[in-house]
Amino acid sequence: MLKMLARCLLVALALLPAAASAAEPIKLKLSFFSSDTASLYNGGVKPFVDAVNSEAKGLLEIEVFFRGTLGKAPAEQPQLVRDGVADIAFIVPGYTADQFPDNAVIELPGLFRDQQEASLAYTRMIAANALRGYQDFFVITAFTVEPHSIHTRRAIASLDDLKGLKIRVNNPTEATTFEKLGMQAVVMPANQIADALGSGAIDGAALPPSMLAEFGLGRLATHHYVIHADAPSLAFVMSRSKFASLPPQAQDIIRKHSGEWSVAQSNAFFEGINAKAMQQLLSDPKRHVIFPSPADRIRIDAAFKEVIDEWVAQQPHNRNLLNMVRSEVGKMRSRH
């Protein structure tokens, strides 16, 4: 009897590590190409990570790899997820526009009054499966930043002063817009702006005011032209196959904190920092904030319309996408 009990005890002890291992939470690797102080992380990623890790404690855990640990280049992030290097990643679709051809409809100039309209329209287009390029992903958040302004080292006072200047842009659609207005557009990741501006490779860059300090542009550019152009799209995506492999309870927790819930968190965060950043620019005597004159505004709006009309004419599918976006914007505005 004692020998039998001893054998049972040995078997039980041998099984303990396996039981402990089985009880460990499922870990998901999240790739983020910048630091934990970045506004894009704190506004677009952290609310989701914190909410899921809190509610799924013991079941699921998201581990964030900062500063490009899993892949440094922002343009590589979608492929990291497809290849399984990361389970989740923050992506900038405009850096790989060929992979997300329909995102241009969100990046057309002048469609949205603010980030909230753009983000909700983008989110609802994703929910309707209206945009190509996302078949490999479960989209956690689809949002935008505030429509862009132009920031230069050179003194400017009007639209004419921007003519011929090399301006960093986020995506090909924004490039087309600025070229219509006489600028030389250079598509470039935001983390390359400071070096390019410092070396003279570019004369200025398009960014929302809230991100001037984050990407090193604020210390170099002191003239700020508030053109209110396009709202570049951003997304926070998970491998669709990895999502499907999770237990139903884990899937439910991720869904709960995705979509419009996640967009509401990012909008609230960015609304605060956008307003603060603009106020700081206006109150700093060393900075020059230029709003378009009525004549400049007419030229800008005409260029915006031309970009939209040319994009719509490219294929019938584009008109359908634009009608869907305008319908969503109309619904939002009718509620206010």
N, C-alpha and C positions, 0 to 999 in steps of 0.2 A: 504493500500500500504506500509506504514511504517513498519507494522508488518511483511509483506511478505519479505521486504528487510532485516529486522533484522534476520528472520529465515534463509535466504540465506547466510547472513554473518556468522551466527553461524555454518552452515553446511560447508562453505568454510574453516573457521578456524579449524574445526574438522578434515578436510581432509589434512590440511597442514603437520602434522607430517608424515602421510603415504606417501605423495608426496615426502617429503624430504628424507624419508627412501628409497623410490624406486630409488632416484637419487644417493644414496651412491654406491661406487664401490664394486664389488664383491671382497671379501677378501680370499686369499689363505694362509694357514698356512704351513710354510716351516720349517722342523726340521733339525737342524745342531748340531752334537754332540760335537763340539768344539767351540772356540771363534771366534769373528769377526777379530782377528789378524792372524788367521791360514792361511797359504799359500793355503791350499786346499779350503778354502772359497774364498779368494781373487782371486785365479786363476781359480777355477772350478765352483763357484756359483755366486759371486758378479756381474760379467759382465752381466750375464743373468738377474738377479734380477733388476739391475739398468736399463737395456735396456727396459725390459717389463714395469716396473713401470713408466718410462718416457713416453713411447709411448702409454700406455694404461691408462694414467692418467684420472681419473673420471669413467673409465669402470672397471678396474681391479687393484688390489693392492696385492702384495706379502708381507706378514709379516714374518720376519725371527725370529725364536725362537732359540737362541744360547745356548751353554753349556748343551745340553741335556735336556732342559726344558720339551720337549714333550716325551722324552725317552733317557736315558743316554747311554745305551750300543750301540756301533756301530753296533753290529750284529742284534739289534732289529729294525733298521731303515726300512727295507723293510716291515715288518709286521705293523709298524705304519701307513704306507700308505695304506696297504690292509685293515686295520681296520678303516680307516677314522680318526684316531687321528691326522694325518698330511695329507695335500693334496700333499705335495712335500717333498722329503728327499734326502739327500746325502747318498749313500750306498757304501759299500765295498763288492762286490760279493764274494770275497775270504773268508770272515768271515762266510758265509753261503753257502759254495760251493755246498752243496746238493740241494739247491734251484736254482742254476745257473750252471748246470752240463757242459754246453758247453763252459763256460768262460775259461776253461783250455786251449783252443786253443789260446787264447790271452796271456796266462801266460806261455806257453811253452818257454823254455830258448833258447836264441840265434836267435830268428826269426827276430828281429827288430834291426836296427842300433841305433834308438833313439826313444824318446817319440812321436815325430810327426808321424813316420811310424806306431807305435803301436796304437796310438789314432785314426788315420784315418782308419786303418784296422778294428778296433773294431767298430767304428761308422758305417762303411759301412756294416759290418756283421749284426748290429742291424737293419739298414735300409732295409736289404734284408730279415728280419725276420728269420735269420739263426740260432739264438741262443735261446735255451729253457730257460724258467724261467721268461720271460718278459711279459707274456700275461696280467698281471694285471696292467701294467705300460705303460704310454706314456714316452719314454726315451728322456729327454731333452738333456743330454750330456752323451756320453760314451767315456771315455778317460783313459789314463794311466799316471803314473809318469815315470820318467827316470828309465831305467833298474837298478836294485839294485847293490849296493856295500855292503861289509860286514865290520862292525865297531866293534872293540873289545877293552876291557880294557887291556887284556893281550898282551904283545909284540909278534908280528908275523912278519915274513919276507917272508913267502912262503906258498903255498897251504898245505904243510905238517904240518905247524904249526897250521892249523885250524882243523886238524884231532882230532875227539873226543870232540870238543868244542860244547857247547849247544848254538845254534844260533836261534834267533827269526826270523820267516819267516811269510809271509803274507797269504799264502794259501797252500793247500795240494800239488799242483804241484811244487811249490818252495821247499817244504819240501822234495819231492822225489829227486829233483835235488841236493840239498845239501847233502842228505844222500848218494847219489851215490859218492860224493866226500869225504865221511868219517866223516861228521859232524853229530851232533845230532840236528835235526830240531824241533823247538817248534812253532806251529802256535799260534799267539798271536796278539790281536789288538795293534796298534801302541801306543795308549795312556797308555798301561801298561808296555811299554819297560823300562822306567827309573826306576820304582820301582823294576822290575824283575832283571835288571842289577845291581842296587845298593845292592840288597839283596843276589846276587850271584845265583839266580835261573837260570839265563842265563849268558853266557860268552860274548855274543855279539849279534848284530842284523843286519838284512838286511834292508837297507833303501837307498833312494837316498841321496847324500850329502846335498842337499838343505833342507832336513827335519831334520837334526841332532839337530839343536837348538829347533825346534818346539816341538819335543817330548822328550826333555831333555837328549838326547843321547850324544850330543856334549860335555857336561861338564864331562862325564864319560868315553867315548871312545876316545882314541888318536891314534889308529892304524886303517888304512883304506885300505882294500883290494879291489881293483877296478876290480871285477869279471865280471861286466856287464852281470848279469844273466837275470832273467825274468823282464817283465814290468807289475806289478800287475794292474789289471783292477779296475776302479772306475766308478761310474755312478751317475747321478743326475736324479731322476725319479719323475713322477707325477702319481697320480691315474688315470687310463684310464677312469674310469667311471666319475670322477670329470671333466676331460678334455672334455669328450663328452657332459657334462651338460652345458658347457660354451657357450655363444653366439658366432656365427661364427666369428665375428670381433675379439673377445678375443682369439679364437683358432688360427686365422691367425697370430696374434701378437706373440703368444707363438711359433708357428711353425717357424716363421721368425728368431727367435733368438735361435733356437735349432739346433741339428745336427752339420753340418760342420761349421756353423757360430760360435757356442759356442766352438767347438773344436779349432778353429783358435785363439780365445781369450785365452784359457787355454794354448795352445802351446806357444804363444807369451810370456805370463807371465812366464811360467816355464822355457823356454829357457834362459831367462835373469837370473833368480835366480839360475838355475843349474850351469851356467857358473861362476857366481860370487862365489858360494859356493865352487866349485872345486878350483878356484884360491885362495881362502882364506885358504883352506887346504894345498895347495902346498906351500904357502908363510909363513905358521906358523911353526916356528922351533920346537915347542912343539909337532907337529903332524908328523906322519909317514904315507905317502901315498905309498902303494905298488902296483905296476902293475905286473901282472903275467909274469913270465919268459917264454921264448919260450917253455920250457919243460912243465911248468904248463899249458900253454895255450892249448897244445895238449891234456893233460888230461882233462881239462875243456870242450873243444869242444867235446871230445869223450863221456863224461858224458851227455852233452847236447843232443847229437844225440841219445844216448841210451834212455833217457827220452822220447824224441819225438817218437822214433820207438815203444817203449812199449805202449805209449798212443794210437798211431795209430792202433796197433794190438788189442786193447781192443774191438773195434766194427767198422764195415764198415763206419758208420756215421762219425766217427772221421777223417778218411782219406778224406772224402768229405769236412769237415770243414777246414782241413789243406790246402787242394788244393785251396779252396776259399781265405784263408788268403794269401797264397803265390802268388796267382794271383793278389790280390790287391797290395801287396808289389812290385811285378814286374811292375805293371802299374806306381806306384809312382816313382820307380827308373828309368824307361825308359824316364820319363819326365825331368830328370836332367842330 
